[in-house]
Amino acid sequence: MKTTSLSQTIAAIALLALPAFGYAQDSGEGSKWTITPRAGITLSTLTGDDADDYDTRLGFGGGMEAEYHLNKTIGLSLGAFYVRQGAKLNMEMLLAAKNISSDKMALGDIPYTLHQVSGGKNSPHYNVADYAGEYDYVARIYDIKAALGYINIPLMLNFHLPLNLPVSITAKAGTQLDILLSAKDKGKQQTYIDGTYSNSTYTGPSIKGAMKDFGFSVPVGLAVSYKNIELDARYLWNVTDINDIETVDGGNAGKQHNSTFLVTLGYNFNL
C-alpha cells in the first residue's frame, strides 16, 4: 500500500470520529475512560516475496490500552503492546568442518565452513550421523524461526454494537505504528564433536540491521466482553515493507510484510 493510501485511511477514521465527538457533546454525557491491560498469543508469518519459505509461528503479545468513550456506542483507544512476530522458516542448515575439537572452539578458533543449506517446504532433513565419519565437527540447525520483537502502538476507533445480548460486542479498526526492537534467527541444533552428540537451542546473530526500524499496520478486529473481562481478536495488516536490504545495484532485495493475528484476554478498569 502506498503512503497516500495509508494517509487516506487515517483521514477516513478521523472523519468517522468527528460526528461522534459532536454527539458526545450534545448528549450531555461526561467523559469516561477505561484502562485495559491485555495478554495473549500471536500467530504470525511473513508475506510478499519468497512467501513459500515461511510458515506460521506462535508468539506472545501483551500490553495496555486506554479508551475514551465518546458515548455509549463509540470510543477512541490508544495502546502500547510488545508483540512477537516473524515466521517459521522452511530451512535447514548443515555446518561441517575438519580438524576441530571442543578445545579449539573454546579458544575461539572455529574454522568451520558452511557445508549445505536448503530451503523451501520440501527441503530435505539432514542426519548428523551421516557426516560424522567425514568431519570432526557437524551441526544441524533446524526448526528455524525469524524471531521479531516489536512495540506496537495502535490508535483504534471502537464501535460498541447496541445489541441486546448477554455479552457486549465491539468492532475495531484503526492505524498502528510498529517499532522494531529485536530481530534474530532462532531454532534447534544437533551437534557432533569429539565423538559426542548433543542437542541445544540455536540463536543466530542479530538481523536487525537488515530490517526497517519503523513501519505501519492497519489493525481490525472484534472484542467480546462479559462484565469487565474482554476477549479481543485482531488482525494486524502490515502495509509497509519490513525489509531494508539493498542489492548490489542499489535495488531492494524483495518486499516482505508481517501478517499477524493477535488474540488477548483483558480486564477493563473503569476510571
Secondary structure, 3 states (H helix, E strand, C coil): CCHHHHHHHHHHHHHHHHHHHHHHHHHCCCCEEEEEEEEEEEEEEEEECCHHHEECEEEEEEEEEEEEECCCCEEEEEEEEEEEEEEEECEEEEEEECCCCHHHHHCCCCCCEEEEEEECCCCCCCCHHHCCCCCCEEEEEEEEEEEEEEEEEEEEEEEECCCCCCCEEEEEEEEEEEEEEEEEEEEEEEEEECCEEEEEEEEEEECHHHECCEEEEEEEEEEEEECCEEEEEEEEEECCCCECCECCCCCECCCEEEEEEEEEEEECEEC
